[in-house]
Amino acid sequence: MMPYPPLATLYAASHLRANGFSVALHDVMLAEREEEILASIQIHRPKLVVIYDDCFNYLTKMCLTRMREAAFKLAEIAKREGCMVVVFSSDATDQLEKYFSHNVDYVICGEAEQTLTELSEFFLKQSRHDRKKIAGLAYMQDGEIVRTPPREVLKKLDKLPFPSWDLVDLNRYKSVWNDRHGFFSINMVTTRGCPFHCNWCAKPIYGQVYHSRSPENVVEEMKFLKKLVQPDHIWFADDIFGLKPGWVAKFDEMVNQQHATIPFKCLSRVDLLLQEDTIQHLKNAGCQTVWVGAESGSQKILDAMEKGTSVGEIYEATRLLHTIGIRVGFFLQFGYPGETKEDIEKTFRMVKDCQPDEIGISVSYPLPGTKFYDRVKTELGEKQNWSESGDLAMMFVGEYSPDYYKILHRVVHKRFGIWRGQHAVKNILQHPLKITKRALRSVGAMVFNSITLPYELRKLKISEQLTH
């Protein structure tokens, strides 16, 4: 229950509006069923229905079967109502034939705003554009898939209009957040793309590039959001926040100069955090939490992933973030080819030593278009997508059985809960007058996890003996 509005869709809407089109939004984030789109179609009677993936949300890269099935159902409903159907998503780009066989007329491949605008002009304004000359497009013609040349990505992001926030029922989002968490968080992005070379990470939309909005432009949108919705918190959904040299320092300066500070969380790399006094500038600008792709406590595995970071940098960045009062989240990844029990134990040790405030655990996931996918694609069975984000299935031949990694997921969380509870007890004993609800919850979780962990460890030991 941490819903965020479909930010990429709102950017597309604002770009279409800036070019003279009338746009309505059916927000599937808060919808219960695909059929709910029917009411929106019958109210607005669109000629074009665009199923637009929120490419700023990293979960969409996983191409979940549930998401694909939902897109097919939405397309079926729209087609039945006489609409032209366009899809933009990583999965559609990789699986063109499947989408064209499920009522989809066009797939946008690559960065989408300009392509969608030109396609809309072609259909809705009877422009003289030849659709073959619309870059970044795929469609069926005479039973064959036609794919036009790729579109060059936008470099000057400040030219994009702000997202069309007025299309979203922000009060519903605010209600969910306040009821569940006691504060309201909204999403923003400051960049597009990632220039690094982690060999398991797909880049089907922007490719191996990185472009950034100016700090001034970002702060201007923060001022706009403060006036429009008064958020308590921002999630900067960039793959990497503040990569450009000097960017974070300038952002720190501008956000304070313009009185636009809003507490935020972001994603970064441990090597970047150790440069240019970045951590201090993040703190000054209002950063509360930084998530990093720690991935593994084994340098052997980080090198195999071509991560470009070191275990020592993970330790040092975490120490400095905690020293200055910024919470730390670790993304952890298990099951990468060559990972042994010794490597897993090193990851346990890293988590225990570093004491991150939050962790997110996954197993290695083969994404089309990556070196990792090419390496294991001959091992893939019938299942080549997770059904939903909590699936955690191993889809290639790992060191251990699929059940092992699912049990390992539970073991890591339980051990993490115990270590965090022990840390909370230590703080309570040192500062008995500063007991917080969070600390008490951590102690309660520690007790529960201490009781249930031995059972999971026994299951893990048994599963070690099973082959994949």
Buried (B, 14 or more C-beta within 10 A) or exposed (E): EEBBBBBBBBBBBBBBBBBEBEBEBBBBBEBEEBEBBBEBBEEEEBEBBBBBBBBBBEEBBBBBBEBBEBBBBBBBBBBEBEBBBBBBBBBBBBBBEBBBEBBBBBBBBBBBBBBBBBBBBBBBEEEEBEBEEBBBBBBBEEEEEEEBEEBEBBEEBEEBEBBBBEBBEBEBBBEBBEEEEEEBBBBBBBBBBBBBEBBBBBBBBBBEBBBBBBBEBBBBBBBBBBEBBEBBBBBBBBBBBBBBEEBBBBBBBBBBEEEBBBBBBBBBBBBBBBEBEBBBBBBBBBBBBBBBBBBBBBBBBBEBBBBEBBBEBBBBBBBBBBEEEBBBBBBBBBBBBEBEEEBBEBBBEBBBEBBBBBBEBBBBBBBBBBEBBEBBEEBEEEEBBBBEEEBBBBBBEBBBBBBBBBBBBBBBBBBBBBBBBBBBBEBBEEEEEEEEEEBEEBBEBBEEBBEEBEEBBEBBEEBBEEEB
